[in-house]
Amino acid sequence: MNAEIAKYLSVFIQILIIAILCILANFITKSIVIRIINHYVTKTHFKWGNIILERKIFRKLSHIVPALIIYHFSTTFPSYQSWIIKGAITYIIIVGLMVLDSFLNAVDDIYRTYEISKVKPIKGYIQVVKIVVVIIAGIIIIANLIGKSPAILLSGIGALSAVLMLIFKDSLLGLVAGIQLTSNDMVRVGDWIEMPKYGADGDIIEISLNTVKVQNFDKTITTVPSYALISDSFINWRGMQNSGGRRMKRPIFIDTNSIIFCTEDMIEKFKNIHYLRDYIDNKEREIEEYNAKNEVNRNNKVNGRAMTNIGVFRAYITNYLKNHSGINQEMTQMVRQLEPTEHGLPIEIYAFSNDVRWAVYESVQSDIFDHLFAVAPEFGLRVYQNPTGNDLRNMMDERLYVKGDGTS
């Protein structure tokens, strides 16, 4: 009985000594070694030191020390040596996976500090490496626990390939999509994309193996499958942002009943408009030469050529845009008539702002159309608008007034 107690007491003391050694080794590693490393990295201002420290690579690596001690002292317990070794190896592999995961994350963080990361992100490839490493580590752990060679387990993976393809379908599709997106430079981090099918309209903030994260302009985040950017269509506004100009393409609808030939008084009035002075002089000379050459009878305005208020208005808009400080003068400018509709005659303004920022672009566009709506009556033109309740009320008041006056 005393021998048994002595035996158990001896085993307990051995376990206690090993536990103390593990705790002491872990304490020394974290409190001294890790602290020295952190101090050195901070003091030397190592370029990527902070990233490595944030990912806690060395701290996670320190967890291997107790496992190595246990592995070394496994011979102390012959009856359980094989299980102790298997447990220690399994623990070391798991810690190694954690360290490798942190290291790969640190590599991605370091890579993101370079501008090329926006053009060719590597997060998707890193995720593929993680998946492969986890699978290999899993096979090694299982082989270690059952005491078989990993080659035996690998030979059985062929039979499970269909299952693995099903499990990792999204990852495989994402990997293929990621390679195509990167090699063809279809999207970058920071690109503004529009994909109505997925409710995405904003800037790309992350490209990973399976998903692309888009921060919409209302600050919500939409997650789009990577392969959807290959299989479905989407708009990438990067070309517009890089061009230095953002397109304006908007019509003003003119009431066709207000379109007339210009009278002498109107022409004299237009000559006082700064942007029209040269145009009116040149146009008058051109029309007079044409009518004289063709002996046109101008007693009727239908004969020959004459200026119209809508034509002068178009010329004014053209010169106004050419002199506007918010318009990119190197890009296409056009003021054109579109096909008349039930809403009147559309005069479309086609131009590009010289600032692609949304707020500035909208401000420039609004200023231009504010001005054009205000000056249209100066040309004898009416901007078309569907009758409002106020228009109908005025018509009714007018009719009641006429009836009350006894004139009808």
DOROLUM-988373 format. One record per residue (C-alpha): residue in three letters; x, y, z. Coordinates in nm, 2 decimals. Layout:
N
<node rest="Ala" x="X" y="Y" z="Z"/>
...
***
This chain:
408
<node rest="Met" x="0.00" y="0.00" z="0.00"/>
<node rest="Asn" x="0.28" y="0.24" z="0.09"/>
<node rest="Ala" x="0.46" y="0.14" z="-0.23"/>
<node rest="Glu" x="0.15" y="0.24" z="-0.43"/>
<node rest="Ile" x="0.11" y="0.57" z="-0.25"/>
<node rest="Ala" x="0.48" y="0.64" z="-0.31"/>
<node rest="Lys" x="0.43" y="0.55" z="-0.68"/>
<node rest="Tyr" x="0.14" y="0.79" z="-0.72"/>
<node rest="Leu" x="0.31" y="1.06" z="-0.52"/>
<node rest="Ser" x="0.62" y="1.02" z="-0.74"/>
<node rest="Val" x="0.40" y="1.06" z="-1.06"/>
<node rest="Phe" x="0.22" y="1.36" z="-0.91"/>
<node rest="Ile" x="0.55" y="1.53" z="-0.83"/>
<node rest="Gln" x="0.68" y="1.46" z="-1.18"/>
<node rest="Ile" x="0.36" y="1.61" z="-1.33"/>
<node rest="Leu" x="0.38" y="1.91" z="-1.09"/>
<node rest="Ile" x="0.75" y="1.97" z="-1.19"/>
<node rest="Ile" x="0.67" y="1.95" z="-1.56"/>
<node rest="Ala" x="0.37" y="2.19" z="-1.51"/>
<node rest="Ile" x="0.59" y="2.43" z="-1.32"/>
<node rest="Leu" x="0.85" y="2.42" z="-1.59"/>
<node rest="Cys" x="0.58" y="2.48" z="-1.86"/>
<node rest="Ile" x="0.44" y="2.78" z="-1.66"/>
<node rest="Leu" x="0.78" y="2.91" z="-1.60"/>
<node rest="Ala" x="0.89" y="2.87" z="-1.96"/>
<node rest="Asn" x="0.57" y="3.04" z="-2.08"/>
<node rest="Phe" x="0.62" y="3.33" z="-1.83"/>
<node rest="Ile" x="0.98" y="3.38" z="-1.93"/>
<node rest="Thr" x="0.90" y="3.37" z="-2.30"/>
<node rest="Lys" x="0.61" y="3.61" z="-2.28"/>
<node rest="Ser" x="0.74" y="3.85" z="-2.01"/>
<node rest="Ile" x="1.10" y="3.86" z="-2.11"/>
<node rest="Val" x="1.17" y="3.74" z="-2.46"/>
<node rest="Ile" x="0.85" y="3.88" z="-2.62"/>
<node rest="Arg" x="0.89" y="4.21" z="-2.43"/>
<node rest="Ile" x="1.25" y="4.24" z="-2.55"/>
<node rest="Ile" x="1.14" y="4.18" z="-2.91"/>
<node rest="Asn" x="0.86" y="4.43" z="-2.88"/>
<node rest="His" x="1.10" y="4.69" z="-2.73"/>
<node rest="Tyr" x="1.35" y="4.63" z="-3.01"/>
<node rest="Val" x="1.10" y="4.66" z="-3.29"/>
<node rest="Thr" x="0.95" y="4.98" z="-3.14"/>
<node rest="Lys" x="1.28" y="5.14" z="-3.07"/>
<node rest="Thr" x="1.44" y="5.06" z="-3.41"/>
<node rest="His" x="1.12" y="5.19" z="-3.59"/>
<node rest="Phe" x="1.12" y="4.88" z="-3.81"/>
<node rest="Lys" x="0.91" y="4.95" z="-4.12"/>
<node rest="Trp" x="0.66" y="4.67" z="-4.07"/>
<node rest="Gly" x="0.72" y="4.61" z="-3.70"/>
<node rest="Asn" x="0.39" y="4.75" z="-3.58"/>
<node rest="Ile" x="0.20" y="4.53" z="-3.82"/>
<node rest="Ile" x="0.38" y="4.22" z="-3.70"/>
<node rest="Leu" x="0.32" y="4.31" z="-3.34"/>
<node rest="Glu" x="-0.05" y="4.38" z="-3.40"/>
<node rest="Arg" x="-0.09" y="4.04" z="-3.54"/>
<node rest="Lys" x="0.08" y="3.89" z="-3.23"/>
<node rest="Ile" x="0.29" y="3.64" z="-3.43"/>
<node rest="Phe" x="0.56" y="3.60" z="-3.16"/>
<node rest="Arg" x="0.31" y="3.58" z="-2.88"/>
<node rest="Lys" x="0.13" y="3.29" z="-3.05"/>
<node rest="Leu" x="0.46" y="3.13" z="-3.13"/>
<node rest="Ser" x="0.55" y="3.13" z="-2.76"/>
<node rest="His" x="0.28" y="2.87" z="-2.70"/>
<node rest="Ile" x="0.49" y="2.61" z="-2.86"/>
<node rest="Val" x="0.75" y="2.62" z="-2.57"/>
<node rest="Pro" x="0.53" y="2.43" z="-2.31"/>
<node rest="Ala" x="0.44" y="2.17" z="-2.58"/>
<node rest="Leu" x="0.81" y="2.11" z="-2.65"/>
<node rest="Ile" x="0.88" y="2.06" z="-2.28"/>
<node rest="Ile" x="0.60" y="1.81" z="-2.24"/>
<node rest="Tyr" x="0.72" y="1.63" z="-2.56"/>
<node rest="His" x="1.07" y="1.62" z="-2.41"/>
<node rest="Phe" x="0.96" y="1.48" z="-2.08"/>
<node rest="Ser" x="0.72" y="1.22" z="-2.23"/>
<node rest="Thr" x="0.97" y="0.95" z="-2.16"/>
<node rest="Thr" x="0.90" y="1.00" z="-1.79"/>
<node rest="Phe" x="0.56" y="0.83" z="-1.84"/>
<node rest="Pro" x="0.64" y="0.51" z="-2.05"/>
<node rest="Ser" x="0.29" y="0.38" z="-2.03"/>
<node rest="Tyr" x="0.14" y="0.70" z="-2.18"/>
<node rest="Gln" x="0.44" y="0.81" z="-2.38"/>
<node rest="Ser" x="0.28" y="0.76" z="-2.73"/>
<node rest="Trp" x="-0.04" y="0.94" z="-2.63"/>
<node rest="Ile" x="0.16" y="1.23" z="-2.48"/>
<node rest="Ile" x="0.37" y="1.26" z="-2.79"/>
<node rest="Lys" x="0.06" y="1.25" z="-3.02"/>
<node rest="Gly" x="-0.11" y="1.52" z="-2.81"/>
<node rest="Ala" x="0.20" y="1.74" z="-2.80"/>
<node rest="Ile" x="0.25" y="1.71" z="-3.18"/>
<node rest="Thr" x="-0.11" y="1.78" z="-3.24"/>
<node rest="Tyr" x="-0.09" y="2.09" z="-3.02"/>
<node rest="Ile" x="0.23" y="2.21" z="-3.19"/>
<node rest="Ile" x="0.06" y="2.17" z="-3.54"/>
<node rest="Ile" x="-0.24" y="2.37" z="-3.42"/>
<node rest="Val" x="-0.02" y="2.65" z="-3.28"/>
<node rest="Gly" x="0.18" y="2.64" z="-3.60"/>
<node rest="Leu" x="-0.14" y="2.69" z="-3.79"/>
<node rest="Met" x="-0.23" y="2.99" z="-3.57"/>
<node rest="Val" x="0.12" y="3.14" z="-3.62"/>
<node rest="Leu" x="0.10" y="3.09" z="-4.00"/>
<node rest="Asp" x="-0.25" y="3.24" z="-4.01"/>
<node rest="Ser" x="-0.12" y="3.55" z="-3.83"/>
<node rest="Phe" x="0.19" y="3.56" z="-4.05"/>
<node rest="Leu" x="-0.02" y="3.55" z="-4.37"/>
<node rest="Asn" x="-0.25" y="3.82" z="-4.24"/>
<node rest="Ala" x="0.06" y="4.03" z="-4.16"/>
<node rest="Val" x="0.18" y="3.98" z="-4.52"/>
<node rest="Asp" x="-0.15" y="4.10" z="-4.65"/>
<node rest="Asp" x="-0.14" y="4.40" z="-4.42"/>
<node rest="Ile" x="0.21" y="4.49" z="-4.53"/>
<node rest="Tyr" x="0.11" y="4.44" z="-4.90"/>
<node rest="Arg" x="-0.18" y="4.68" z="-4.85"/>
<node rest="Thr" x="0.06" y="4.96" z="-4.76"/>
<node rest="Tyr" x="0.17" y="4.97" z="-5.13"/>
<node rest="Glu" x="-0.04" y="5.13" z="-5.40"/>
<node rest="Ile" x="-0.02" y="4.81" z="-5.62"/>
<node rest="Ser" x="-0.25" y="4.64" z="-5.36"/>
<node rest="Lys" x="-0.54" y="4.84" z="-5.50"/>
<node rest="Val" x="-0.47" y="4.71" z="-5.85"/>
<node rest="Lys" x="-0.38" y="4.36" z="-5.76"/>
<node rest="Pro" x="-0.51" y="4.25" z="-5.42"/>
<node rest="Ile" x="-0.37" y="3.92" z="-5.28"/>
<node rest="Lys" x="-0.62" y="3.85" z="-5.01"/>
<node rest="Gly" x="-0.79" y="3.58" z="-5.22"/>
<node rest="Tyr" x="-0.47" y="3.40" z="-5.29"/>
<node rest="Ile" x="-0.38" y="3.41" z="-4.92"/>
<node rest="Gln" x="-0.71" y="3.26" z="-4.83"/>
<node rest="Val" x="-0.64" y="2.98" z="-5.08"/>
<node rest="Val" x="-0.31" y="2.91" z="-4.91"/>
<node rest="Lys" x="-0.48" y="2.90" z="-4.58"/>
<node rest="Ile" x="-0.73" y="2.65" z="-4.70"/>
<node rest="Val" x="-0.46" y="2.43" z="-4.85"/>
<node rest="Val" x="-0.25" y="2.45" z="-4.53"/>
<node rest="Val" x="-0.55" y="2.37" z="-4.31"/>
<node rest="Ile" x="-0.63" y="2.06" z="-4.52"/>
<node rest="Ile" x="-0.27" y="1.94" z="-4.51"/>
<node rest="Ala" x="-0.24" y="2.00" z="-4.13"/>
<node rest="Gly" x="-0.57" y="1.82" z="-4.08"/>
<node rest="Ile" x="-0.44" y="1.52" z="-4.27"/>
<node rest="Ile" x="-0.12" y="1.52" z="-4.07"/>
<node rest="Ile" x="-0.31" y="1.55" z="-3.73"/>
<node rest="Ile" x="-0.54" y="1.26" z="-3.82"/>
<node rest="Ala" x="-0.25" y="1.05" z="-3.94"/>
<node rest="Asn" x="-0.06" y="1.13" z="-3.62"/>
<node rest="Leu" x="-0.35" y="1.03" z="-3.40"/>
<node rest="Ile" x="-0.42" y="0.70" z="-3.57"/>
<node rest="Gly" x="-0.06" y="0.62" z="-3.62"/>
<node rest="Lys" x="-0.07" y="0.59" z="-3.99"/>
<node rest="Ser" x="0.13" y="0.74" z="-4.28"/>
<node rest="Pro" x="-0.03" y="1.06" z="-4.43"/>
<node rest="Ala" x="0.02" y="0.90" z="-4.77"/>
<node rest="Ile" x="-0.25" y="0.65" z="-4.69"/>
<node rest="Leu" x="-0.50" y="0.93" z="-4.61"/>
<node rest="Leu" x="-0.39" y="1.12" z="-4.92"/>
<node rest="Ser" x="-0.46" y="0.82" z="-5.14"/>
<node rest="Gly" x="-0.82" y="0.82" z="-5.01"/>
<node rest="Ile" x="-0.88" y="1.19" z="-5.10"/>
<node rest="Gly" x="-0.93" y="1.09" z="-5.47"/>
<node rest="Ala" x="-1.25" y="0.91" z="-5.37"/>
<node rest="Leu" x="-1.36" y="1.22" z="-5.18"/>
<node rest="Ser" x="-1.28" y="1.46" z="-5.46"/>
<node rest="Ala" x="-1.64" y="1.50" z="-5.56"/>
<node rest="Val" x="-1.74" y="1.58" z="-5.20"/>
<node rest="Leu" x="-1.45" y="1.82" z="-5.17"/>
<node rest="Met" x="-1.55" y="1.99" z="-5.49"/>
<node rest="Leu" x="-1.90" y="2.04" z="-5.36"/>
<node rest="Ile" x="-1.77" y="2.17" z="-5.02"/>
<node rest="Phe" x="-1.52" y="2.42" z="-5.17"/>
<node rest="Lys" x="-1.73" y="2.51" z="-5.48"/>
<node rest="Asp" x="-1.76" y="2.88" z="-5.38"/>
<node rest="Ser" x="-1.39" y="2.89" z="-5.30"/>
<node rest="Leu" x="-1.29" y="2.74" z="-5.63"/>
<node rest="Leu" x="-1.52" y="2.97" z="-5.82"/>
<node rest="Gly" x="-1.39" y="3.27" z="-5.62"/>
<node rest="Leu" x="-1.03" y="3.17" z="-5.69"/>
<node rest="Val" x="-1.09" y="3.15" z="-6.07"/>
<node rest="Ala" x="-1.29" y="3.48" z="-6.06"/>
<node rest="Gly" x="-1.01" y="3.64" z="-5.85"/>
<node rest="Ile" x="-0.75" y="3.54" z="-6.10"/>
<node rest="Gln" x="-0.95" y="3.68" z="-6.39"/>
<node rest="Leu" x="-1.04" y="4.00" z="-6.21"/>
<node rest="Thr" x="-0.68" y="4.07" z="-6.12"/>
<node rest="Ser" x="-0.52" y="3.97" z="-6.45"/>
<node rest="Asn" x="-0.77" y="4.17" z="-6.65"/>
<node rest="Asp" x="-0.76" y="4.46" z="-6.41"/>
<node rest="Met" x="-1.14" y="4.46" z="-6.40"/>
<node rest="Val" x="-1.18" y="4.60" z="-6.04"/>
<node rest="Arg" x="-0.96" y="4.75" z="-5.78"/>
<node rest="Val" x="-1.00" y="4.85" z="-5.42"/>
<node rest="Gly" x="-1.14" y="5.20" z="-5.42"/>
<node rest="Asp" x="-1.33" y="5.16" z="-5.75"/>
<node rest="Trp" x="-1.68" y="5.29" z="-5.77"/>
<node rest="Ile" x="-1.90" y="5.01" z="-5.92"/>
<node rest="Glu" x="-2.27" y="4.99" z="-5.98"/>
<node rest="Met" x="-2.44" y="4.65" z="-5.98"/>
<node rest="Pro" x="-2.82" y="4.69" z="-5.94"/>
<node rest="Lys" x="-2.89" y="4.32" z="-5.93"/>
<node rest="Tyr" x="-2.71" y="4.30" z="-5.59"/>
<node rest="Gly" x="-2.80" y="4.65" z="-5.47"/>
<node rest="Ala" x="-2.44" y="4.76" z="-5.49"/>
<node rest="Asp" x="-2.36" y="5.12" z="-5.58"/>
<node rest="Gly" x="-2.05" y="5.25" z="-5.41"/>
<node rest="Asp" x="-1.68" y="5.20" z="-5.35"/>
<node rest="Ile" x="-1.50" y="4.86" z="-5.33"/>
<node rest="Ile" x="-1.34" y="4.83" z="-4.98"/>
<node rest="Glu" x="-1.22" y="4.47" z="-4.99"/>
<node rest="Ile" x="-1.16" y="4.19" z="-5.25"/>
<node rest="Ser" x="-1.14" y="3.85" z="-5.10"/>
<node rest="Leu" x="-1.15" y="3.49" z="-5.22"/>
<node rest="Asn" x="-1.53" y="3.45" z="-5.21"/>
<node rest="Thr" x="-1.67" y="3.80" z="-5.19"/>
<node rest="Val" x="-1.62" y="4.16" z="-5.29"/>
<node rest="Lys" x="-1.73" y="4.42" z="-5.03"/>
<node rest="Val" x="-1.89" y="4.74" z="-5.16"/>
<node rest="Gln" x="-1.96" y="5.03" z="-4.93"/>
<node rest="Asn" x="-2.26" y="5.20" z="-5.08"/>
<node rest="Phe" x="-2.30" y="5.58" z="-5.07"/>
<node rest="Asp" x="-2.56" y="5.55" z="-4.79"/>
<node rest="Lys" x="-2.27" y="5.38" z="-4.59"/>
<node rest="Thr" x="-2.43" y="5.04" z="-4.60"/>
<node rest="Ile" x="-2.21" y="4.75" z="-4.71"/>
<node rest="Thr" x="-2.31" y="4.51" z="-4.99"/>
<node rest="Thr" x="-2.13" y="4.17" z="-5.03"/>
<node rest="Val" x="-2.11" y="4.05" z="-5.39"/>
<node rest="Pro" x="-1.99" y="3.70" z="-5.48"/>
<node rest="Ser" x="-1.65" y="3.73" z="-5.66"/>
<node rest="Tyr" x="-1.77" y="3.51" z="-5.95"/>
<node rest="Ala" x="-2.07" y="3.73" z="-6.00"/>
<node rest="Leu" x="-1.84" y="4.00" z="-6.13"/>
<node rest="Ile" x="-1.74" y="3.76" z="-6.40"/>
<node rest="Ser" x="-2.07" y="3.60" z="-6.48"/>
<node rest="Asp" x="-2.29" y="3.92" z="-6.45"/>
<node rest="Ser" x="-2.25" y="4.27" z="-6.59"/>
<node rest="Phe" x="-2.16" y="4.57" z="-6.38"/>
<node rest="Ile" x="-2.05" y="4.93" z="-6.43"/>
<node rest="Asn" x="-1.71" y="5.04" z="-6.32"/>
<node rest="Trp" x="-1.68" y="5.42" z="-6.30"/>
<node rest="Arg" x="-1.30" y="5.42" z="-6.28"/>
<node rest="Gly" x="-1.27" y="5.54" z="-6.64"/>
<node rest="Met" x="-1.48" y="5.84" z="-6.56"/>
<node rest="Gln" x="-1.28" y="5.92" z="-6.25"/>
<node rest="Asn" x="-0.95" y="5.89" z="-6.43"/>
<node rest="Ser" x="-1.06" y="6.09" z="-6.73"/>
<node rest="Gly" x="-1.09" y="6.42" z="-6.54"/>
<node rest="Gly" x="-1.44" y="6.49" z="-6.66"/>
<node rest="Arg" x="-1.79" y="6.37" z="-6.56"/>
<node rest="Arg" x="-2.07" y="6.38" z="-6.82"/>
<node rest="Met" x="-2.38" y="6.60" z="-6.81"/>
<node rest="Lys" x="-2.65" y="6.48" z="-7.04"/>
<node rest="Arg" x="-2.98" y="6.65" z="-6.97"/>
<node rest="Pro" x="-3.25" y="6.81" z="-7.18"/>
<node rest="Ile" x="-3.47" y="7.12" z="-7.14"/>
<node rest="Phe" x="-3.81" y="7.08" z="-7.28"/>
<node rest="Ile" x="-3.93" y="7.39" z="-7.48"/>
<node rest="Asp" x="-4.29" y="7.46" z="-7.55"/>
<node rest="Thr" x="-4.31" y="7.44" z="-7.93"/>
<node rest="Asn" x="-4.58" y="7.71" z="-7.94"/>
<node rest="Ser" x="-4.32" y="7.96" z="-7.83"/>
<node rest="Ile" x="-4.08" y="7.90" z="-8.12"/>
<node rest="Ile" x="-4.09" y="8.19" z="-8.37"/>
<node rest="Phe" x="-3.88" y="8.38" z="-8.62"/>
<node rest="Cys" x="-3.67" y="8.66" z="-8.47"/>
<node rest="Thr" x="-3.81" y="9.01" z="-8.52"/>
<node rest="Glu" x="-3.58" y="9.31" z="-8.58"/>
<node rest="Asp" x="-3.64" y="9.42" z="-8.22"/>
<node rest="Met" x="-3.54" y="9.07" z="-8.09"/>
<node rest="Ile" x="-3.22" y="9.07" z="-8.30"/>
<node rest="Glu" x="-3.12" y="9.41" z="-8.16"/>
<node rest="Lys" x="-3.19" y="9.29" z="-7.81"/>
<node rest="Phe" x="-2.98" y="8.98" z="-7.87"/>
<node rest="Lys" x="-2.69" y="9.19" z="-7.99"/>
<node rest="Asn" x="-2.66" y="9.33" z="-7.64"/>
<node rest="Ile" x="-2.60" y="8.98" z="-7.50"/>
<node rest="His" x="-2.23" y="8.93" z="-7.45"/>
<node rest="Tyr" x="-2.21" y="8.57" z="-7.57"/>
<node rest="Leu" x="-2.42" y="8.64" z="-7.88"/>
<node rest="Arg" x="-2.28" y="8.96" z="-8.03"/>
<node rest="Asp" x="-2.03" y="8.79" z="-8.27"/>
<node rest="Tyr" x="-2.28" y="8.51" z="-8.35"/>
<node rest="Ile" x="-2.56" y="8.75" z="-8.44"/>
<node rest="Asp" x="-2.32" y="8.96" z="-8.66"/>
<node rest="Asn" x="-2.19" y="8.66" z="-8.84"/>
<node rest="Lys" x="-2.53" y="8.50" z="-8.88"/>
<node rest="Glu" x="-2.69" y="8.82" z="-9.02"/>
<node rest="Arg" x="-2.41" y="8.85" z="-9.27"/>
<node rest="Glu" x="-2.44" y="8.49" z="-9.37"/>
<node rest="Ile" x="-2.82" y="8.51" z="-9.41"/>
<node rest="Glu" x="-2.81" y="8.83" z="-9.61"/>
<node rest="Glu" x="-2.55" y="8.68" z="-9.85"/>
<node rest="Tyr" x="-2.75" y="8.37" z="-9.90"/>
<node rest="Asn" x="-3.08" y="8.55" z="-9.96"/>
<node rest="Ala" x="-2.92" y="8.80" z="-10.19"/>
<node rest="Lys" x="-2.74" y="8.53" z="-10.39"/>
<node rest="Asn" x="-3.07" y="8.34" z="-10.43"/>
<node rest="Glu" x="-3.28" y="8.65" z="-10.49"/>
<node rest="Val" x="-3.51" y="8.56" z="-10.21"/>
<node rest="Asn" x="-3.83" y="8.77" z="-10.16"/>
<node rest="Arg" x="-3.82" y="8.86" z="-9.79"/>
<node rest="Asn" x="-4.17" y="9.01" z="-9.79"/>
<node rest="Asn" x="-4.27" y="8.67" z="-9.65"/>
<node rest="Lys" x="-4.05" y="8.53" z="-9.37"/>
<node rest="Val" x="-4.12" y="8.18" z="-9.50"/>
<node rest="Asn" x="-3.90" y="8.25" z="-9.80"/>
<node rest="Gly" x="-3.52" y="8.21" z="-9.76"/>
<node rest="Arg" x="-3.33" y="8.19" z="-9.44"/>
<node rest="Ala" x="-3.40" y="8.37" z="-9.11"/>
<node rest="Met" x="-3.30" y="8.34" z="-8.75"/>
<node rest="Thr" x="-3.53" y="8.17" z="-8.50"/>
<node rest="Asn" x="-3.54" y="8.23" z="-8.13"/>
<node rest="Ile" x="-3.47" y="7.86" z="-8.06"/>
<node rest="Gly" x="-3.16" y="7.87" z="-8.29"/>
<node rest="Val" x="-3.03" y="8.17" z="-8.11"/>
<node rest="Phe" x="-3.10" y="8.01" z="-7.78"/>
<node rest="Arg" x="-2.89" y="7.70" z="-7.88"/>
<node rest="Ala" x="-2.61" y="7.93" z="-7.99"/>
<node rest="Tyr" x="-2.62" y="8.11" z="-7.66"/>
<node rest="Ile" x="-2.60" y="7.78" z="-7.46"/>
<node rest="Thr" x="-2.31" y="7.67" z="-7.68"/>
<node rest="Asn" x="-2.11" y="7.99" z="-7.61"/>
<node rest="Tyr" x="-2.22" y="7.99" z="-7.24"/>
<node rest="Leu" x="-2.07" y="7.64" z="-7.20"/>
<node rest="Lys" x="-1.75" y="7.73" z="-7.38"/>
<node rest="Asn" x="-1.70" y="8.01" z="-7.13"/>
<node rest="His" x="-1.81" y="7.83" z="-6.81"/>
<node rest="Ser" x="-1.53" y="7.77" z="-6.56"/>
<node rest="Gly" x="-1.68" y="7.44" z="-6.45"/>
<node rest="Ile" x="-1.68" y="7.27" z="-6.79"/>
<node rest="Asn" x="-1.39" y="7.06" z="-6.93"/>
<node rest="Gln" x="-1.31" y="7.23" z="-7.26"/>
<node rest="Glu" x="-1.10" y="6.94" z="-7.38"/>
<node rest="Met" x="-1.40" y="6.70" z="-7.39"/>
<node rest="Thr" x="-1.71" y="6.68" z="-7.61"/>
<node rest="Gln" x="-1.96" y="6.96" z="-7.59"/>
<node rest="Met" x="-2.29" y="6.96" z="-7.78"/>
<node rest="Val" x="-2.62" y="7.14" z="-7.77"/>
<node rest="Arg" x="-2.87" y="6.95" z="-7.99"/>
<node rest="Gln" x="-3.23" y="6.90" z="-8.06"/>
<node rest="Leu" x="-3.39" y="6.57" z="-7.99"/>
<node rest="Glu" x="-3.71" y="6.43" z="-8.14"/>
<node rest="Pro" x="-4.01" y="6.64" z="-8.03"/>
<node rest="Thr" x="-4.24" y="6.47" z="-7.78"/>
<node rest="Glu" x="-4.57" y="6.54" z="-7.62"/>
<node rest="His" x="-4.37" y="6.74" z="-7.36"/>
<node rest="Gly" x="-4.23" y="6.98" z="-7.62"/>
<node rest="Leu" x="-3.90" y="7.01" z="-7.80"/>
<node rest="Pro" x="-3.60" y="6.87" z="-7.60"/>
<node rest="Ile" x="-3.28" y="7.08" z="-7.62"/>
<node rest="Glu" x="-3.01" y="6.85" z="-7.48"/>
<node rest="Ile" x="-2.70" y="6.98" z="-7.31"/>
<node rest="Tyr" x="-2.41" y="6.73" z="-7.35"/>
<node rest="Ala" x="-2.09" y="6.83" z="-7.18"/>
<node rest="Phe" x="-1.84" y="6.72" z="-6.91"/>
<node rest="Ser" x="-1.76" y="6.89" z="-6.59"/>
<node rest="Asn" x="-1.39" y="6.94" z="-6.51"/>
<node rest="Asp" x="-1.43" y="6.80" z="-6.16"/>
<node rest="Val" x="-1.54" y="6.44" z="-6.11"/>
<node rest="Arg" x="-1.63" y="6.48" z="-5.74"/>
<node rest="Trp" x="-2.00" y="6.41" z="-5.70"/>
<node rest="Ala" x="-2.09" y="6.72" z="-5.49"/>
<node rest="Val" x="-1.89" y="6.96" z="-5.72"/>
<node rest="Tyr" x="-2.03" y="6.79" z="-6.04"/>
<node rest="Glu" x="-2.39" y="6.83" z="-5.91"/>
<node rest="Ser" x="-2.33" y="7.19" z="-5.81"/>
<node rest="Val" x="-2.19" y="7.28" z="-6.16"/>
<node rest="Gln" x="-2.48" y="7.11" z="-6.34"/>
<node rest="Ser" x="-2.74" y="7.28" z="-6.12"/>
<node rest="Asp" x="-2.58" y="7.62" z="-6.17"/>
<node rest="Ile" x="-2.59" y="7.57" z="-6.55"/>
<node rest="Phe" x="-2.95" y="7.47" z="-6.56"/>
<node rest="Asp" x="-3.06" y="7.73" z="-6.30"/>
<node rest="His" x="-2.92" y="7.99" z="-6.54"/>
<node rest="Leu" x="-3.08" y="7.83" z="-6.86"/>
<node rest="Phe" x="-3.42" y="7.81" z="-6.70"/>
<node rest="Ala" x="-3.40" y="8.17" z="-6.60"/>
<node rest="Val" x="-3.28" y="8.31" z="-6.93"/>
<node rest="Ala" x="-3.51" y="8.11" z="-7.16"/>
<node rest="Pro" x="-3.79" y="8.37" z="-7.14"/>
<node rest="Glu" x="-3.54" y="8.64" z="-7.26"/>
<node rest="Phe" x="-3.55" y="8.46" z="-7.59"/>
<node rest="Gly" x="-3.93" y="8.45" z="-7.61"/>
<node rest="Leu" x="-3.93" y="8.08" z="-7.52"/>
<node rest="Arg" x="-4.14" y="7.89" z="-7.26"/>
<node rest="Val" x="-4.01" y="7.59" z="-7.08"/>
<node rest="Tyr" x="-4.26" y="7.31" z="-7.10"/>
<node rest="Gln" x="-4.43" y="7.19" z="-6.78"/>
<node rest="Asn" x="-4.74" y="6.98" z="-6.72"/>
<node rest="Pro" x="-5.03" y="7.18" z="-6.58"/>
<node rest="Thr" x="-5.02" y="7.20" z="-6.20"/>
<node rest="Gly" x="-5.30" y="7.25" z="-5.96"/>
<node rest="Asn" x="-5.21" y="7.62" z="-5.94"/>
<node rest="Asp" x="-5.25" y="7.65" z="-6.32"/>
<node rest="Leu" x="-5.59" y="7.49" z="-6.31"/>
<node rest="Arg" x="-5.69" y="7.71" z="-6.02"/>
<node rest="Asn" x="-5.59" y="8.02" z="-6.21"/>
<node rest="Met" x="-5.79" y="7.90" z="-6.52"/>
<node rest="Met" x="-6.10" y="7.85" z="-6.30"/>
<node rest="Asp" x="-6.06" y="8.19" z="-6.13"/>
<node rest="Glu" x="-6.02" y="8.35" z="-6.47"/>
<node rest="Arg" x="-6.33" y="8.19" z="-6.60"/>
<node rest="Leu" x="-6.53" y="8.29" z="-6.29"/>
<node rest="Tyr" x="-6.40" y="8.64" z="-6.33"/>
<node rest="Val" x="-6.52" y="8.66" z="-6.69"/>
<node rest="Lys" x="-6.86" y="8.52" z="-6.60"/>
<node rest="Gly" x="-6.89" y="8.76" z="-6.31"/>
<node rest="Asp" x="-6.81" y="9.06" z="-6.53"/>
<node rest="Gly" x="-7.09" y="8.97" z="-6.76"/>
<node rest="Thr" x="-6.87" y="8.96" z="-7.07"/>
<node rest="Ser" x="-6.95" y="8.61" z="-7.17"/>
***
